Amino acid sequence: MEEKLLLLRPDERLIAQYEDYKRDFLAAGDSMDGAGPLRRSSDGRDWLARLRLYEDPATLPEGLVLATQYILVRESDGRLLGMLQLRHDLNDYLLKYAGHIGYSVRPSERRKGYAKRMLAMGLDEARKLGLTRVLITCSTENEASRRTILANGGVFENTAWEPDDKEMLERYWIEL
Ligand SMILES: CC(C)(COP(=O)(O)OP(=O)(O)OC[C@H]1O[C@@H](n2cnc3c(N)ncnc32)[C@H](O)[C@@H]1OP(=O)(O)O)[C@@H](O)C(=O)NCCC(=O)NCCS
């Protein structure tokens, strides 16, 4: 039987695991996609406080769009497996490069199908929000992310050069 996975909103209960997740990514030298401000947060509590700013129009930093943070947790042992951020709209930068959804799975839990399942659950949340299609992008070098998008119905639109990170991105749309 398939393991039960939960896509949850982060709260204080898993506070120690957020810092642990960040440490894993720093140790692996990996990009913390779909984790919002985790990289620049001083600890788990600071991360939660920063996330709240993105979820309320009254506190949303200038130029950003509302975004909801999710975490993927394995029910059997409560382990934090992945993170996914759902942006409610596209601004110019998101339309060109970053899309509606970003995600990551912790290095020690990869290649178990978790990203594919997490994205499917994230798409359900996007549907609940009223979105009818979402944009997801990945680096041309990122085979795992490309396969995750394709497995969830991604339709390739084009590639775009992202000047800040200096990488070529593939842009995919998923109809909801
Ligand atoms: C991309 C990422 C989320 C994939 O997570 P994952 O849980 O290992 O992915 P899954 O196990 O669900 O596998 C998804 C697909 O990618 C394939 N895959 C996974 N890792 C792979 C790798 N290293 N090389 C090639 N293919 C890989 C799987 O075989 C599967 O494809 P399939 O269904 O055609 O067999 C993870 O590698 C990650 O967090 N990377 C760093 C952050 C990142 O790149 N995020 C995406 C930004 S666009």
The ligand as an ORCA input file, in Angstrom:
! r2SCAN-3c Opt
* xyz 0 1
  C      13.386     17.977     -8.192
  C      13.089     17.225     -6.901
  C      11.976     17.973     -6.162
  C      12.625     15.792     -7.253
  O      12.244     15.144     -6.061
  P      12.068     13.564     -5.949
  O      11.160     13.303     -4.789
  O      13.380     12.900     -5.962
  O      11.293     13.223     -7.315
  P      10.436     11.912     -7.586
  O      10.993     10.764     -6.835
  O       8.997     12.228     -7.435
  O      10.780     11.673     -9.122
  C      10.228     12.474    -10.137
  C      10.768     12.012    -11.471
  O      12.122     12.432    -11.598
  C      12.969     11.313    -11.796
  N      14.186     11.612    -11.064
  C      14.311     11.834     -9.740
  N      15.577     12.137     -9.448
  C      16.252     12.101    -10.606
  C      17.595     12.330    -10.946
  N      18.499     12.651    -10.018
  N      17.951     12.207    -12.253
  C      17.028     11.891    -13.195
  N      15.729     11.673    -12.926
  C      15.360     11.765    -11.639
  C      12.201     10.144    -11.253
  O      12.633      8.940    -11.834
  C      10.791     10.512    -11.672
  O      10.624     10.336    -13.057
  P       9.746      9.157    -13.692
  O       8.382      9.281    -13.102
  O       9.786      9.462    -15.140
  O      10.433      7.910    -13.277
  C      14.340     17.117     -5.991
  O      15.395     16.556     -6.748
  C      14.798     18.444     -5.409
  O      14.295     18.870     -4.375
  N      15.771     19.105     -6.050
  C      16.282     20.404     -5.565
  C      15.234     21.483     -5.705
  C      14.657     21.556     -7.102
  O      15.356     21.378     -8.083
  N      13.358     21.853     -7.160
  C      12.642     22.029     -8.422
  C      12.828     23.406     -8.881
  S      12.144     23.642    -10.495
*
